[in-house]
Amino acid sequence: MTGRPYMGIPREKISWSPSIDQDKCVGCGKCLEVCSNEVYLLDEAAGKMKVPNPNNCVVLCDKCAPFCEQEAISFPDKQETKKTIGQMLQEQRQRAPGER
C-alpha cells in the first residue's frame, strides 16, 4: 500500500506521520489495532512498535494517538502542516497545467 495523493499533492511530499518514543513504547499494539493503513508494525526483537510505512498515514489523521496509554505516539503540529499544505496548493495552482 502506498500513500495516496492528498488534494493532488504527492503523499511523500507531506510530512505527516506518527513518531514513536521508543523509551515509552511497551509494544502493546493498540496503535496497530486502531490504524487500518498498515502504518505500524511490531518489531518483535525489540518488543516495540515501529512506523515502516509513514506515507500510508492519512494526512492530518491522529486517531491512534489517544489509544496509546503510554503516550508514546506524537505527530507533527497540525496547524503547521495545514499551513504547509496550503502553500503547496497555492504553488500547485500557479504552475501551468503541463508542469504538474
C-alpha positions in Angstrom: 0.0 0.0 0.0 1.4 3.4 -0.9 0.2 6.8 0.3 -2.5 8.4 -1.8 -2.1 11.9 -3.1 -3.6 14.5 -0.8 -5.6 17.2 -2.6 -3.4 16.5 -5.6 -0.1 16.7 -3.7 2.0 13.6 -3.8 1.8 12.0 -0.3 5.5 11.7 0.1 5.9 15.5 -0.1 3.7 15.9 3.0 5.5 15.5 6.3 2.7 13.8 8.3 3.2 10.6 10.1 3.5 9.3 13.7 6.7 9.2 15.7 7.0 6.7 18.5 9.0 7.4 21.6 10.8 4.1 22.0 11.5 4.9 25.6 7.8 5.0 26.4 6.5 2.3 23.9 5.7 -1.0 25.6 4.8 -2.8 22.3 1.1 -3.3 23.2 0.0 -2.9 19.6 -3.1 -0.7 20.2 -1.9 1.7 17.5 -1.7 -1.3 15.1 -5.3 -2.3 16.0 -6.7 1.2 15.5 -4.9 2.0 12.2 -6.1 0.1 9.2 -3.5 1.6 6.9 -0.5 -0.6 7.7 1.4 2.3 9.2 2.6 0.4 12.3 4.4 -2.9 12.8 5.7 -4.7 15.9 9.4 -5.0 16.0 9.3 -8.4 17.7 13.1 -8.4 18.5 12.8 -5.0 20.3 9.3 -5.6 21.6 8.4 -2.1 20.4 6.2 -0.6 17.7 7.7 1.0 14.6 6.5 3.0 11.7 7.7 1.2 8.5 5.1 2.9 6.2 4.8 6.6 7.2 3.3 7.6 3.9 0.4 5.3 4.5 -0.8 7.5 7.3 -3.8 9.6 6.3 -2.8 13.3 6.3 -4.0 15.0 9.4 -5.3 11.8 11.0 -4.1 11.2 14.5 -6.8 9.0 15.9 -4.4 6.3 17.0 -2.5 8.6 19.5 -5.2 8.7 22.2 -5.2 4.8 22.3 -1.6 4.8 23.4 -1.8 4.5 27.2 2.0 5.3 27.4 1.6 8.5 25.3 4.4 7.3 23.1 2.8 8.4 19.8 3.2 12.0 18.6 2.5 13.8 15.3 3.8 17.0 13.7 2.0 20.2 14.6 -1.4 20.0 12.8 -1.7 23.8 12.2 1.8 24.0 10.7 1.0 21.0 8.5 -2.2 22.7 7.3 -0.2 25.9 6.6 2.4 24.0 4.6 -0.3 22.1 2.6 -1.9 25.5 1.8 1.4 26.8 0.5 1.9 23.7 -1.6 -1.6 24.0 -3.1 -1.0 27.6 -3.9 2.2 26.7 -5.7 0.5 23.9 -7.5 -2.2 26.3 -8.8 0.4 28.8 -10.0 2.1 26.2 -12.2 0.9 25.7 -15.7 -1.2 22.5 -16.2 1.5 20.9 -18.3 4.1 21.3 -15.5 2.2 19.2 -12.9 
